[in-house]
Amino acid sequence: MKLSSTTPAIGGIFYLTIAFFLSAYFAFSAIQGNHGLFRRIQADAQALELQKYLDVLENKVIIMENKTHRLSDNFLDLDLLDEQARKVLGMARPDEIIIN
């Protein structure tokens, strides 16, 4: 008994189906998995946001270092000392404007 050559082999269809589902799974994981493309885009956006926040904090540190230097024993800025003392003690007069 001879099989017709027009009927596809069941084994070939089975292997192609498995190969298709495996490649679909790996493609899905590459795009939306824990280490996928979307996670990479999200991590890059978060890194950019954190870099901006770091820049803001570094600027605040520079300002604080400047004020600390101006109030140190080696270099005393009397105007800054007066301003800080009035601000901390609440001794500003009603007609004064304190600018930070």
N, C-alpha and C positions, 0 to 999 in steps of 0.2 A: 504494500500500500504506500503510495507516494503522496506527500503533503503538497498542497498547492503553494507556489512561490508567492502568491499575492497576499497571503495571510501573514501579518507580522508576527514575529516571535514574541511570546509572552515575556520572556526574560529580558529582551531588549527594551520593551515598553516599561517594564518594572525598573530597570536601571536608569532609564531616562527620567522617569518620574522621581526617583530618589535623588538623582543629580539635580533636577529642577528645584525640588523642595530644599535641598541643602544649600544651593546657591541663593535661593530666595531668603533663607534664614540668615546666611552670612551677609547678604546685602542689607537686610533689615538691621542686623546688629551693627554693621559699619556705619549706618546712618543714625539710628536711635539708641544704640546700646550705651552702656556705662562709659565707654571710651569712644563713642561714635562722633560723628561730624557735628550734630547738634550740641552735644556736651562740650565739644571743643569751642564752638562759637560762644556758648554761654560762659565758659571759663575765660575766654579772651575778653569778653565784655566786663566780667567781674574784675579781671586784672586791671583793665583800664580805669574802672571806677575806683578801685583801691589805690591806684597810682595817683589819681587826682586828689584823693583824700590824704595820701602821704604828702603830697606837695603842700596842701593847706596846713598840715601839722608841722611840716618843716618851716614854713613861713612863721607860724606861731612861735616855734622854738627860737628862731632868729630874733623875733621881737622881744621875747622874754630874756634872751641872752643879752640883748642890747640894754634893756632896762636894768638887768642885774649888774652889768658892767657900770652903768651910769650911777648906780647906788652903792658901788663897792667902796672900800677904804681908799683905794688908789685914785679913784676918780669919782668925785661926789657932785652930782648935779642938784643944786639946791632947789631949783624950780620943780624938778621931778619929785624930790623928797617932800616938798611942801604939798604938792598935788596928791601924792599917795597918802600922806598923813591926814590931810583933810578928807580924802575919800574914805579911808578906813575908819577914822574917828567920827565921821559925820559932822565935821566942823565947818562945812562950807556955809558961807553967808547966803541969804536968800537971793541976793542980786548977782551972785557968781554963777558962771556956767562952767561945769567941769566937762572937758572933752577927753575921751579915752583914746 
